[in-house]
């Protein structure tokens, strides 16, 4: 299975519920999440594959781990 575009709101829910992130602030349509070590900003719109892979890499989450949570 390969990565496909995902809605930002869905990605935020997955990161918070499955990987221990929490929202710390929101400015406009961008939400900043943290797990205590890493901060990542996620737009609350459709996220295409390139940006999704960068966000996952920044979070330290492999594509396989993420795909299991879909």
Backbone atoms as SQL, in Angstrom:
CREATE TABLE atoms (id INTEGER PRIMARY KEY, chain TEXT, resi INTEGER, resn TEXT, atom TEXT, x REAL, y REAL, z REAL);
INSERT INTO atoms VALUES
  (1, 'A', 1, 'UNK', 'N', 0.842, -1.180, 0.000),
  (2, 'A', 1, 'UNK', 'CA', 0.000, 0.000, 0.000),
  (3, 'A', 1, 'UNK', 'C', 0.887, 1.243, 0.000),
  (4, 'A', 2, 'UNK', 'N', 0.464, 2.257, -0.730),
  (5, 'A', 2, 'UNK', 'CA', 1.242, 3.476, -0.846),
  (6, 'A', 2, 'UNK', 'C', 0.507, 4.634, -0.187),
  (7, 'A', 3, 'UNK', 'N', 1.267, 5.682, 0.118),
  (8, 'A', 3, 'UNK', 'CA', 0.647, 6.886, 0.658),
  (9, 'A', 3, 'UNK', 'C', -0.259, 7.515, -0.382),
  (10, 'A', 4, 'UNK', 'N', -1.331, 8.105, 0.066),
  (11, 'A', 4, 'UNK', 'CA', -2.229, 8.853, -0.805),
  (12, 'A', 4, 'UNK', 'C', -2.584, 10.144, -0.066),
  (13, 'A', 5, 'UNK', 'N', -3.094, 11.134, -0.780),
  (14, 'A', 5, 'UNK', 'CA', -3.458, 12.390, -0.113),
  (15, 'A', 5, 'UNK', 'C', -4.432, 12.145, 1.035),
  (16, 'A', 6, 'UNK', 'N', -4.313, 12.959, 2.062),
  (17, 'A', 6, 'UNK', 'CA', -5.144, 12.811, 3.259),
  (18, 'A', 6, 'UNK', 'C', -5.587, 14.206, 3.706),
  (19, 'A', 7, 'UNK', 'N', -6.748, 14.295, 4.307),
  (20, 'A', 7, 'UNK', 'CA', -7.212, 15.568, 4.852),
  (21, 'A', 7, 'UNK', 'C', -6.407, 15.909, 6.101),
  (22, 'A', 8, 'UNK', 'N', -6.081, 17.166, 6.256),
  (23, 'A', 8, 'UNK', 'CA', -5.289, 17.609, 7.400),
  (24, 'A', 8, 'UNK', 'C', -5.949, 17.284, 8.723),
  (25, 'A', 9, 'UNK', 'N', -7.267, 17.475, 8.808),
  (26, 'A', 9, 'UNK', 'CA', -7.985, 17.163, 10.049),
  (27, 'A', 9, 'UNK', 'C', -7.848, 15.681, 10.398),
  (28, 'A', 10, 'UNK', 'N', -7.895, 14.818, 9.383),
  (29, 'A', 10, 'UNK', 'CA', -7.745, 13.380, 9.635),
  (30, 'A', 10, 'UNK', 'C', -6.330, 13.063, 10.105),
  (31, 'A', 11, 'UNK', 'N', -5.327, 13.706, 9.496),
  (32, 'A', 11, 'UNK', 'CA', -3.939, 13.488, 9.904),
  (33, 'A', 11, 'UNK', 'C', -3.733, 13.938, 11.343),
  (34, 'A', 12, 'UNK', 'N', -4.306, 15.067, 11.706),
  (35, 'A', 12, 'UNK', 'CA', -4.184, 15.568, 13.081),
  (36, 'A', 12, 'UNK', 'C', -4.785, 14.567, 14.061),
  (37, 'A', 13, 'UNK', 'N', -5.963, 14.028, 13.735),
  (38, 'A', 13, 'UNK', 'CA', -6.602, 13.039, 14.612),
  (39, 'A', 13, 'UNK', 'C', -5.727, 11.799, 14.765),
  (40, 'A', 14, 'UNK', 'N', -5.151, 11.314, 13.662),
  (41, 'A', 14, 'UNK', 'CA', -4.301, 10.120, 13.714),
  (42, 'A', 14, 'UNK', 'C', -3.066, 10.381, 14.563),
  (43, 'A', 15, 'UNK', 'N', -2.407, 11.530, 14.339),
  (44, 'A', 15, 'UNK', 'CA', -1.204, 11.839, 15.110),
  (45, 'A', 15, 'UNK', 'C', -1.513, 11.960, 16.597),
  (46, 'A', 16, 'UNK', 'N', -2.652, 12.551, 16.931),
  (47, 'A', 16, 'UNK', 'CA', -3.008, 12.714, 18.344),
  (48, 'A', 16, 'UNK', 'C', -3.445, 11.397, 18.986),
  (49, 'A', 17, 'UNK', 'N', -4.284, 10.640, 18.299),
  (50, 'A', 17, 'UNK', 'CA', -4.845, 9.427, 18.902),
  (51, 'A', 17, 'UNK', 'C', -3.891, 8.243, 18.873),
  (52, 'A', 18, 'UNK', 'N', -3.072, 8.125, 17.838),
  (53, 'A', 18, 'UNK', 'CA', -2.241, 6.934, 17.674),
  (54, 'A', 18, 'UNK', 'C', -0.777, 7.139, 18.059),
  (55, 'A', 19, 'UNK', 'N', -0.282, 8.376, 17.970),
  (56, 'A', 19, 'UNK', 'CA', 1.152, 8.598, 18.142),
  (57, 'A', 19, 'UNK', 'C', 1.492, 9.555, 19.282),
  (58, 'A', 20, 'UNK', 'N', 0.512, 9.922, 20.095),
  (59, 'A', 20, 'UNK', 'CA', 0.786, 10.691, 21.302),
  (60, 'A', 20, 'UNK', 'C', 1.064, 12.170, 21.098),
  (61, 'A', 21, 'UNK', 'N', 0.667, 12.725, 19.974),
  (62, 'A', 21, 'UNK', 'CA', 0.834, 14.162, 19.767),
  (63, 'A', 21, 'UNK', 'C', -0.360, 14.884, 20.371),
  (64, 'A', 22, 'UNK', 'N', -0.189, 16.189, 20.637),
  (65, 'A', 22, 'UNK', 'CA', -1.294, 17.015, 21.099),
  (66, 'A', 22, 'UNK', 'C', -1.169, 18.383, 20.458),
  (67, 'A', 23, 'UNK', 'N', -2.308, 19.024, 20.246),
  (68, 'A', 23, 'UNK', 'CA', -2.319, 20.351, 19.633),
  (69, 'A', 23, 'UNK', 'C', -1.892, 21.378, 20.675),
  (70, 'A', 24, 'UNK', 'N', -0.964, 22.264, 20.300),
  (71, 'A', 24, 'UNK', 'CA', -0.531, 23.303, 21.224),
  (72, 'A', 24, 'UNK', 'C', -1.010, 24.678, 20.789),
  (73, 'A', 25, 'UNK', 'N', -1.216, 24.886, 19.489),
  (74, 'A', 25, 'UNK', 'CA', -1.753, 26.166, 19.031),
  (75, 'A', 25, 'UNK', 'C', -2.263, 26.035, 17.609),
  (76, 'A', 26, 'UNK', 'N', -3.068, 27.013, 17.224),
  (77, 'A', 26, 'UNK', 'CA', -3.585, 27.064, 15.861),
  (78, 'A', 26, 'UNK', 'C', -3.530, 28.507, 15.405),
  (79, 'A', 27, 'UNK', 'N', -3.037, 28.705, 14.188),
  (80, 'A', 27, 'UNK', 'CA', -3.021, 30.037, 13.588),
  (81, 'A', 27, 'UNK', 'C', -3.612, 29.895, 12.199),
  (82, 'A', 28, 'UNK', 'N', -4.803, 30.434, 12.021),
  (83, 'A', 28, 'UNK', 'CA', -5.482, 30.268, 10.747),
  (84, 'A', 28, 'UNK', 'C', -5.837, 28.809, 10.543),
  (85, 'A', 29, 'UNK', 'N', -5.413, 28.259, 9.409),
  (86, 'A', 29, 'UNK', 'CA', -5.736, 26.866, 9.110),
  (87, 'A', 29, 'UNK', 'C', -4.575, 25.927, 9.421),
  (88, 'A', 30, 'UNK', 'N', -3.571, 26.391, 10.164),
  (89, 'A', 30, 'UNK', 'CA', -2.420, 25.559, 10.506),
  (90, 'A', 30, 'UNK', 'C', -2.430, 25.250, 12.001),
  (91, 'A', 31, 'UNK', 'N', -2.278, 23.971, 12.316),
  (92, 'A', 31, 'UNK', 'CA', -2.285, 23.505, 13.698),
  (93, 'A', 31, 'UNK', 'C', -0.897, 22.990, 14.031),
  (94, 'A', 32, 'UNK', 'N', -0.339, 23.463, 15.157),
  (95, 'A', 32, 'UNK', 'CA', 0.968, 22.992, 15.607),
  (96, 'A', 32, 'UNK', 'C', 0.757, 21.909, 16.651),
  (97, 'A', 33, 'UNK', 'N', 1.417, 20.764, 16.420),
  (98, 'A', 33, 'UNK', 'CA', 1.315, 19.609, 17.314),
  (99, 'A', 33, 'UNK', 'C', 2.672, 19.338, 17.933),
  (100, 'A', 34, 'UNK', 'N', 2.665, 18.715, 19.111),
  (101, 'A', 34, 'UNK', 'CA', 3.915, 18.279, 19.733),
  (102, 'A', 34, 'UNK', 'C', 3.690, 16.973, 20.478),
  (103, 'A', 35, 'UNK', 'N', 4.789, 16.232, 20.628),
  (104, 'A', 35, 'UNK', 'CA', 4.766, 15.038, 21.466),
  (105, 'A', 35, 'UNK', 'C', 5.725, 15.215, 22.643),
  (106, 'A', 36, 'UNK', 'N', 6.165, 16.450, 22.849),
  (107, 'A', 36, 'UNK', 'CA', 7.105, 16.731, 23.926),
  (108, 'A', 36, 'UNK', 'C', 8.522, 16.905, 23.421),
  (109, 'A', 37, 'UNK', 'N', 8.873, 16.273, 22.318),
  (110, 'A', 37, 'UNK', 'CA', 10.210, 16.375, 21.732),
  (111, 'A', 37, 'UNK', 'C', 10.183, 17.078, 20.390),
  (112, 'A', 38, 'UNK', 'N', 9.155, 16.786, 19.597),
  (113, 'A', 38, 'UNK', 'CA', 9.081, 17.258, 18.218),
  (114, 'A', 38, 'UNK', 'C', 7.875, 18.170, 18.056),
  (115, 'A', 39, 'UNK', 'N', 8.071, 19.285, 17.368),
  (116, 'A', 39, 'UNK', 'CA', 6.960, 20.162, 16.988),
  (117, 'A', 39, 'UNK', 'C', 6.769, 20.053, 15.485),
  (118, 'A', 40, 'UNK', 'N', 5.516, 19.942, 15.047),
  (119, 'A', 40, 'UNK', 'CA', 5.214, 19.861, 13.620),
  (120, 'A', 40, 'UNK', 'C', 3.934, 20.651, 13.360),
  (121, 'A', 41, 'UNK', 'N', 3.926, 21.379, 12.248),
  (122, 'A', 41, 'UNK', 'CA', 2.766, 22.170, 11.866),
  (123, 'A', 41, 'UNK', 'C', 2.053, 21.483, 10.714),
  (124, 'A', 42, 'UNK', 'N', 0.751, 21.287, 10.874),
  (125, 'A', 42, 'UNK', 'CA', -0.058, 20.569, 9.898),
  (126, 'A', 42, 'UNK', 'C', -1.154, 21.493, 9.384),
  (127, 'A', 43, 'UNK', 'N', -1.246, 21.694, 8.069),
  (128, 'A', 43, 'UNK', 'CA', -2.355, 22.496, 7.540),
  (129, 'A', 43, 'UNK', 'C', -3.657, 21.697, 7.590),
  (130, 'A', 44, 'UNK', 'N', -4.752, 22.374, 7.899),
  (131, 'A', 44, 'UNK', 'CA', -6.048, 21.706, 8.012),
  (132, 'A', 44, 'UNK', 'C', -6.757, 21.715, 6.659),
  (133, 'A', 45, 'UNK', 'N', -6.072, 21.271, 5.629),
  (134, 'A', 45, 'UNK', 'CA', -6.625, 21.152, 4.278),
  (135, 'A', 45, 'UNK', 'C', -6.068, 19.864, 3.691),
  (136, 'A', 46, 'UNK', 'N', -6.350, 19.595, 2.428),
  (137, 'A', 46, 'UNK', 'CA', -5.826, 18.366, 1.842),
  (138, 'A', 46, 'UNK', 'C', -4.298, 18.408, 1.795),
  (139, 'A', 47, 'UNK', 'N', -3.677, 17.338, 2.256),
  (140, 'A', 47, 'UNK', 'CA', -2.222, 17.228, 2.272),
  (141, 'A', 47, 'UNK', 'C', -1.829, 16.201, 1.231),
  (142, 'A', 48, 'UNK', 'N', -1.048, 16.640, 0.254),
  (143, 'A', 48, 'UNK', 'CA', -0.633, 15.730, -0.801),
  (144, 'A', 48, 'UNK', 'C', 0.534, 14.868, -0.325),
  (145, 'A', 49, 'UNK', 'N', 0.893, 13.899, -1.118),
  (146, 'A', 49, 'UNK', 'CA', 1.836, 12.854, -0.718),
  (147, 'A', 49, 'UNK', 'C', 3.201, 13.420, -0.325),
  (148, 'A', 50, 'UNK', 'N', 3.708, 14.395, -1.067),
  (149, 'A', 50, 'UNK', 'CA', 5.037, 14.943, -0.774),
  (150, 'A', 50, 'UNK', 'C', 5.103, 15.564, 0.607),
  (151, 'A', 51, 'UNK', 'N', 4.151, 16.427, 0.923),
  (152, 'A', 51, 'UNK', 'CA', 4.122, 17.065, 2.239),
  (153, 'A', 51, 'UNK', 'C', 3.832, 16.049, 3.326),
  (154, 'A', 52, 'UNK', 'N', 2.971, 15.091, 3.056),
  (155, 'A', 52, 'UNK', 'CA', 2.655, 14.058, 4.039),
  (156, 'A', 52, 'UNK', 'C', 3.914, 13.277, 4.418),
  (157, 'A', 53, 'UNK', 'N', 4.722, 12.911, 3.437),
  (158, 'A', 53, 'UNK', 'CA', 5.934, 12.150, 3.744),
  (159, 'A', 53, 'UNK', 'C', 6.924, 12.998, 4.540),
  (160, 'A', 54, 'UNK', 'N', 6.998, 14.306, 4.274),
  (161, 'A', 54, 'UNK', 'CA', 7.874, 15.191, 5.045),
  (162, 'A', 54, 'UNK', 'C', 7.392, 15.298, 6.489),
  (163, 'A', 55, 'UNK', 'N', 6.083, 15.446, 6.686),
  (164, 'A', 55, 'UNK', 'CA', 5.529, 15.532, 8.037),
  (165, 'A', 55, 'UNK', 'C', 5.812, 14.250, 8.811),
  (166, 'A', 56, 'UNK', 'N', 5.600, 13.098, 8.179),
  (167, 'A', 56, 'UNK', 'CA', 5.854, 11.822, 8.852),
  (168, 'A', 56, 'UNK', 'C', 7.326, 11.678, 9.208),
  (169, 'A', 57, 'UNK', 'N', 8.211, 12.083, 8.298),
  (170, 'A', 57, 'UNK', 'CA', 9.656, 11.999, 8.564),
  (171, 'A', 57, 'UNK', 'C', 10.023, 12.889, 9.747),
  (172, 'A', 58, 'UNK', 'N', 9.475, 14.111, 9.780),
  (173, 'A', 58, 'UNK', 'CA', 9.751, 15.028, 10.884),
  (174, 'A', 58, 'UNK', 'C', 9.258, 14.458, 12.216),
  (175, 'A', 59, 'UNK', 'N', 8.148, 13.732, 12.186),
  (176, 'A', 59, 'UNK', 'CA', 7.579, 13.131, 13.395),
  (177, 'A', 59, 'UNK', 'C', 8.301, 11.852, 13.803),
  (178, 'A', 60, 'UNK', 'N', 9.123, 11.307, 12.930),
  (179, 'A', 60, 'UNK', 'CA', 9.798, 10.047, 13.226),
  (180, 'A', 60, 'UNK', 'C', 8.890, 8.847, 13.059),
  (181, 'A', 61, 'UNK', 'N', 7.923, 8.958, 12.165),
  (182, 'A', 61, 'UNK', 'CA', 6.951, 7.889, 11.919),
  (183, 'A', 61, 'UNK', 'C', 7.208, 7.318, 10.525),
  (184, 'A', 62, 'UNK', 'N', 7.354, 6.007, 10.430),
  (185, 'A', 62, 'UNK', 'CA', 7.559, 5.392, 9.115),
  (186, 'A', 62, 'UNK', 'C', 6.237, 5.356, 8.355),
  (187, 'A', 63, 'UNK', 'N', 6.333, 5.269, 7.036),
  (188, 'A', 63, 'UNK', 'CA', 5.125, 5.200, 6.209),
  (189, 'A', 63, 'UNK', 'C', 4.316, 3.957, 6.539),
  (190, 'A', 64, 'UNK', 'N', 4.987, 2.855, 6.850),
  (191, 'A', 64, 'UNK', 'CA', 4.282, 1.613, 7.163),
  (192, 'A', 64, 'UNK', 'C', 3.480, 1.770, 8.461),
  (193, 'A', 65, 'UNK', 'N', 4.082, 2.412, 9.474),
  (194, 'A', 65, 'UNK', 'CA', 3.365, 2.649, 10.729),
  (195, 'A', 65, 'UNK', 'C', 2.124, 3.493, 10.493),
  (196, 'A', 66, 'UNK', 'N', 2.275, 4.542, 9.674),
  (197, 'A', 66, 'UNK', 'CA', 1.150, 5.442, 9.400),
  (198, 'A', 66, 'UNK', 'C', 0.053, 4.704, 8.650),
  (199, 'A', 67, 'UNK', 'N', 0.416, 3.915, 7.645),
  (200, 'A', 67, 'UNK', 'CA', -0.581, 3.218, 6.825),
  (201, 'A', 67, 'UNK', 'C', -1.369, 2.207, 7.644),
  (202, 'A', 68, 'UNK', 'N', -0.745, 1.627, 8.693),
  (203, 'A', 68, 'UNK', 'CA', -1.472, 0.690, 9.554),
  (204, 'A', 68, 'UNK', 'C', -2.579, 1.399, 10.332),
  (205, 'A', 69, 'UNK', 'N', -2.436, 2.708, 10.533),
  (206, 'A', 69, 'UNK', 'CA', -3.418, 3.459, 11.339),
  (207, 'A', 69, 'UNK', 'C', -4.590, 3.983, 10.506),
  (208, 'A', 70, 'UNK', 'N', -4.534, 3.847, 9.190),
  (209, 'A', 70, 'UNK', 'CA', -5.614, 4.356, 8.347),
  (210, 'A', 70, 'UNK', 'C', -6.822, 3.429, 8.390);
